[in-house]
Amino acid sequence: MELPINLNQLNPREKIILGVGAAALVVFILVQFIIFPIVDRQEVLQRSVAGKLTAVQEMRSLSTEAEALKQQQNRSTQRMGRRPRGFTLFSFLDGLAGKTQLKGNIDYMKPSTTEPKGSPYKVSVVEMKLVGINMEQLVSYLYRIETSANMVEIKRLAITKTDRKAGFINAVLQVETPLV
C-alpha cells in the first residue's frame, strides 16, 4: 500500500505533529476500547459483589431469626406437653377463681374456639366478667393466670367502677391459650 504523501518529504516539525497525532490515536483507542470497558466491568462486578454481600447478610439474619423461632416453637411445644391431661381453659379459669375466692363474683364465662390465619393451631378463648371485686383480688387473679405454666395469656381487659359499692370494680377479660 502506498501512502499519498511520502513521509520523507515532510519536515521534522510535521513528522513530530504526525507522530503525536498517531500516538494520541493509539492512546484514544486503548482507553476507549480496552481500559474503559475493564473499569466499567470492574464497577459492575463491585456492585454485584456488594449486592450479594447484602443478600448473604440478610440470609444470615433470617436464618438466625428462623432458628430462634424454631427454638421458641420447641419450648412452646414442651410447655404444652406439660399441661395436665384434659386441660381446658374454662376449667382452669374456674379453678383459679375458686382459689382466689372469686367464684361468687363471676357474672358470666363464654368459651369459644378460633383459628387464627396462618397458624396450624386452634386457640381456646374464654371471655369472663367479674363483678363487685376489689383491685387486690383482680391483681391476684391476673397474676395467677399470667404466671401459670399452661401458656395462658390475657388478651383484653376492661375495668369499670361499680355503681353499688365504693372501691369495687367490674372487670371483663378475654383469656386465650393454644390448643394441642
Phi, psi and omega in degrees: 000138184246128179282145179294340180243135177275125184293334180290341181276348182280146177279165185302323180297316179294323178296320179296314180299316179295320178296316179296318178298317179294319178295318179297321178295318179296315179297316178302313180297316178300312183294312186291319188255351180237304187288311180301315178298324179293315180296315179299316179297321179295319178296317178298316179295321179295317177296320178296316179297318179297318177296319179293321178297319177297317179296320179296317178298318179295319178296320178296318179297315179295324178295317178298316179296318179296320178296319178296319178294322179295318178296319178296319178296318179297318178297318180295319179297319178296317179296321179293327179290338180273357177296151176296151178299139179074022180298130170229144181297320181301310183291326177299311180294323179295317179296319177295323178297323177293318181293329181261012180054043177248002185302321180287347181263002180280119177277316176201160172222121183243104178276149174203170178229138178232161176237099179297145179297136176077010180242139179280352184259154169265156181239128175272129183234136174231125173258131181221152178239128175250130183241146174063042179246161175262171185296323180297319179296316180296315181298317179299316180295313180297321179298315180295325178294308186291332183263004179290156180273012186263014179057048179253136178221151179271121181267327183213145179214128176233127182241133177227154176284148175275152178277337189279305188239137177288140178086000179249155184226165169246145180223134173246122179231149177244120183243142179217160177206148177288146176263150178277000000 
